[in-house]
Amino acid sequence: MSYEALLTEGSIRKQTPDPGSIHDLLAGAERDVSVAAQTLDVDADWAFNIAYNAILRASRAYMFKQGYRPRGPEGHITVVRFLKEALGEALSGEVATFDQMRRKRNIAVYEASGRIGRQEAEQAVSFARNFLAKIRGLID
């Protein structure tokens, strides 16, 4: 699927990149990674969710930098789909991990808590930290 297909179906819309919004999203992602790490000893599910949120914010910052934003009720999956197109093979493994985390997060938030262990939450925090660094490298 191309950007044009996402535009045509109404999943994304064009916008003028706003450096302030991009900066705010990246700063929020940095805070989320820090808070996720601090939350590991309190609640693994929540630490995982916060790490996921850091990845989502960084991904949205990348979309904004490219001049797009998600539209509609399925914003999270739209961000994943956009990244698949935008990043291609270069970060396909990272985008796949982000999508797996999205699915797991949905279960933990909307269906059943307590399914994420400490080790998985630690991996999520580490992944979020590394993903954010890569996205910053693409934006800066």
Summary of the structure (lengths in Angstrom):
residues: 140
radius of gyration: 14.7
end to end distance: 26.2
largest distance: 44.9
contacts: 442
relative contact order: 0.19
helix: 77%
strand: 4%
